[in-house]
Amino acid sequence: MPLIKVQTSAESPQKAEIESMLLNLSAKLAKHLGKPESYVMTAFEPGIPMTFAGNTDPVCYIEIKSIGTMKPEQTAAMSQDFCQQINQTLGVPKNRIYIEFADAKGAMWGWNGTTFG
């Protein structure tokens, strides 16, 4: 059930570039977490009014959620990897990207009419 959701004030690139970015993020998240990509979900929300450091320059907020416990070395590697990807794809500087990592309990995540717990 891993999820990666990207919210940004940057304008949306072309559809093909978005799809490529999401597929890339999906594969990378599955690899980082050691989980099947068949359970990974991605989401992208461009053009959201946002501020950071008192200005409206392009900024990005990323949520990464997964059932189980993400280890500090995993989150550090993911932060580096995903900041690089977003910087290259959307042009948002790495120092204007926040990432929230959240562990989820299986019983708190529903799918296919049941839960993972």
C-alpha positions in Angstrom: 0.0 0.0 0.0 2.8 2.5 -0.3 1.7 5.9 -1.4 3.7 8.8 -2.8 1.7 12.1 -3.2 3.4 15.1 -4.7 1.8 18.6 -4.2 3.5 21.6 -5.8 3.0 25.2 -6.7 5.0 24.6 -9.9 3.0 24.4 -13.1 2.2 21.1 -14.5 4.5 19.7 -17.2 3.1 17.9 -20.3 1.0 14.8 -19.7 3.7 12.4 -21.0 6.2 14.0 -18.6 3.9 13.6 -15.6 3.2 10.0 -16.5 6.9 9.3 -16.8 7.6 11.0 -13.5 4.8 9.0 -11.7 5.9 5.7 -13.1 9.5 6.5 -12.1 8.4 7.4 -8.6 6.3 4.3 -8.3 9.2 2.0 -9.3 11.6 3.8 -7.0 9.3 3.7 -4.0 8.7 -0.1 -4.4 12.5 -0.6 -4.6 13.3 1.5 -1.6 10.6 -0.2 0.5 11.1 -3.7 -0.8 7.4 -4.0 -1.6 5.6 -5.1 -4.8 5.0 -2.2 -7.2 1.5 -3.7 -7.7 0.5 -2.1 -4.4 2.1 1.3 -5.0 -0.1 4.4 -5.6 1.2 7.7 -6.9 -0.6 11.1 -7.0 0.4 14.5 -8.5 -1.3 17.8 -7.7 0.3 20.8 -9.6 -0.4 24.5 -9.5 -1.4 24.6 -5.8 -1.1 28.0 -4.2 1.7 27.5 -1.6 4.3 29.5 0.3 7.6 28.6 1.8 10.2 30.8 3.7 7.8 33.7 3.3 7.6 33.7 -0.5 5.7 32.1 -3.4 8.6 30.8 -5.4 8.0 27.2 -6.6 7.8 24.7 -3.7 6.9 21.1 -3.2 5.4 18.9 -0.5 5.6 15.1 -0.7 3.9 12.5 1.4 5.2 9.0 1.6 3.1 6.5 3.5 3.7 2.8 4.0 2.5 0.0 6.2 5.2 -1.0 8.6 8.3 0.9 9.8 10.5 2.9 7.6 14.1 2.9 8.9 16.1 6.1 9.1 18.5 4.9 6.4 15.5 4.3 4.1 14.0 7.7 4.6 17.4 9.4 4.1 17.9 7.5 0.8 14.4 8.3 -0.3 14.7 12.0 0.5 17.8 12.2 -1.6 16.4 10.2 -4.5 12.9 11.9 -4.6 14.3 15.4 -4.1 16.6 14.8 -7.1 13.7 13.5 -9.2 11.4 16.4 -8.4 14.2 18.9 -9.0 14.9 17.5 -12.4 11.3 17.1 -13.5 9.6 20.2 -12.0 12.6 22.5 -11.5 11.8 23.0 -7.8 15.0 23.6 -5.8 15.8 20.8 -3.4 15.9 23.2 -0.5 12.2 24.0 -1.2 11.0 20.4 -1.0 9.6 18.9 2.2 8.9 15.2 2.5 6.7 13.7 5.2 7.3 10.0 5.9 4.5 8.2 7.7 4.3 4.6 8.9 0.8 3.2 8.8 -0.7 0.3 10.8 -2.2 -2.4 8.5 -5.6 -2.1 10.2 -5.7 1.6 9.4 -5.4 1.2 5.7 -8.3 -0.2 3.6 -8.2 -1.9 0.2 -10.5 -4.2 -1.8 -13.2 -4.1 0.8 -10.9 -5.1 3.7 -7.8 -3.8 5.5 -4.2 -4.9 5.6 -4.3 -5.6 9.3 
